[in-house]
Amino acid sequence: MKFFKWLVIGAGPAGILAVGKLLDLGIPEKSILWVDPHFAVGDLGTKWKNVPSNTKIKFFKKFLNSTKSFHYKSCPKNKKLKKKPEETCFLKEIVSPLQWVTKKFLKKINHEKKYIQSLRFKKTKWEFEISKEEKAYAENVILAIGSDPIQKKDLKKKFIPLEIALNPIKLRKKIKSKDKIAVLGSSHSAILVLKNLYELNLDIKIINFYRNPLKFAVEFPSFILHDNTGLKGTTAYWAKQKLLKNIPEKIERIHIQDPTFKNKLKQSNKIIYAIGFQARKITIKGLKKCKYHPKTGIIGPGLFGIGIAFPELISDPFGQKEYNVGLYKFNNYLQKILPLWVGVL
Ligand SMILES: Cc1cc2nc3c(=O)[nH]c(=O)nc-3n(C[C@H](O)[C@H](O)[C@H](O)COP(=O)(O)OP(=O)(O)OC[C@H]3O[C@@H](n4cnc5c(N)ncnc54)[C@H](O)[C@@H]3O)c2cc1C
């Protein structure tokens, strides 16, 4: 029977961080099992590489330097972040050092390339399948399983997944002249999709259906207002120029309560949802109830969550609540709560 003190599920940025922070706390390498089907830096490394970041380089650097076991200082020059601290970058730039850290960890940490379907709580430990024949057990499990975009398949329209819409080269292959494309949402991803479509320079109509008005992040000396929900950097600049000042003819914006909403939606032949993300599911057996606590990361006995699927709930100085999503934010949250999980407070 294989038994591990810690099972980390997911090898996106949050899973890499979880393994790194456990090592930083002195948890023995051999007591950790790390599972992911690809070990390719999660969705960040496989789906969002060509998306411009909404984070400045200085925060990515802080993220890489805050976990000692990453040894970022010894990262080869061609894999290190190159841009200046105040600049933003394409997400592939942060994927590169994280892939390097992953490879180093895989040399010393027990790992399995697979997808874990379910976890069963048995008295004091978690049972899971390593293969069809073999079960293994862990005292503690960290879920770093990421989130999926919320999207509804509309059979009457050609549905373009967000992952494609956020990649200009792949998007170009899905769009034809005279297309009428509905884009739902008004957050960072939605605006990036509008920008990508607009910059294809094709004879198309883009109709943006939105529920919430455009929201911009505002830097105050001690905090950033709408840090997680507001538009930032180049995306914010583009939205101000093209959606607030001189709306180009090919773009139309319609509030979902507008009387023309249903009709306009019917007129479109392609649809892209950019309306948010939901935590991936994993089947939990053997416990009647377990719920993620957004201040401690605890989901159940010996079961914890981190990353985009399990972010910290914070309040800004005006009392507005939002989920804190971003690599450096995951770092700060885990730094705070991991001692609680490990029980060394
Ligand atoms: C479009 C977009 C842009 C973003 N831009 C930024 C940015 O600029 N700056 C920033 O800091 N953050 C950004 N983020 C937020 C965040 O950093 C990323 O979403 C990041 O990928 C989250 O990391 P994660 O490890 O939580 O999840 P993921 O990257 O999704 O990784 C989860 C991993 O878990 C694996 N997994 C899931 N279920 C199982 C299972 N049952 N068994 C085994 N493995 C499993 C998956 O295969 C995957 O490899 C962005 C997010 C999006 C969507």
The ligand as a Gaussian input file, in Angstrom:
#p B3LYP/6-31G(d) Opt

LIG

0 1
 C       -7.066000      34.345000     -19.678000
 C       -6.371000      34.409000     -18.353000
 C       -5.375000      35.351000     -18.132000
 C       -4.715000      35.405000     -16.901000
 N       -3.741000      36.331000     -16.717000
 C       -3.074000      36.369000     -15.551000
 C       -2.017000      37.309000     -15.344000
 O       -1.723000      38.137000     -16.184000
 N       -1.365000      37.284000     -14.156000
 C       -1.668000      36.398000     -13.174000
 O       -1.005000      36.412000     -12.137000
 N       -2.681000      35.515000     -13.332000
 C       -3.394000      35.484000     -14.486000
 N       -4.425000      34.587000     -14.640000
 C       -4.925000      33.838000     -13.468000
 C       -4.146000      32.584000     -13.068000
 O       -2.805000      32.881000     -12.766000
 C       -4.196000      31.471000     -14.108000
 O       -5.543000      31.132000     -14.328000
 C       -3.440000      30.207000     -13.678000
 O       -3.425000      29.303000     -14.762000
 C       -4.079000      29.544000     -12.465000
 O       -3.248000      28.512000     -12.041000
 P       -3.821000      27.179000     -11.346000
 O       -2.629000      26.360000     -11.053000
 O       -4.742000      27.557000     -10.268000
 O       -4.718000      26.461000     -12.461000
 P       -4.319000      25.822000     -13.910000
 O       -3.266000      26.632000     -14.571000
 O       -5.610000      25.690000     -14.610000
 O       -3.736000      24.399000     -13.551000
 C       -4.528000      23.352000     -13.056000
 C       -3.860000      22.018000     -13.375000
 O       -4.530000      20.988000     -12.640000
 C       -4.710000      19.863000     -13.483000
 N       -5.850000      19.090000     -12.994000
 C       -7.137000      19.494000     -12.885000
 N       -7.899000      18.511000     -12.374000
 C       -7.076000      17.464000     -12.156000
 C       -7.283000      16.139000     -11.648000
 N       -8.484000      15.735000     -11.233000
 N       -6.218000      15.296000     -11.582000
 C       -4.977000      15.718000     -11.980000
 N       -4.728000      16.964000     -12.459000
 C       -5.769000      17.820000     -12.548000
 C       -4.965000      20.471000     -14.853000
 O       -4.724000      19.512000     -15.876000
 C       -3.947000      21.623000     -14.844000
 O       -2.692000      21.158000     -15.299000
 C       -5.091000      34.510000     -15.858000
 C       -6.102000      33.582000     -16.091000
 C       -6.732000      33.523000     -17.316000
 C       -7.812000      32.502000     -17.511000

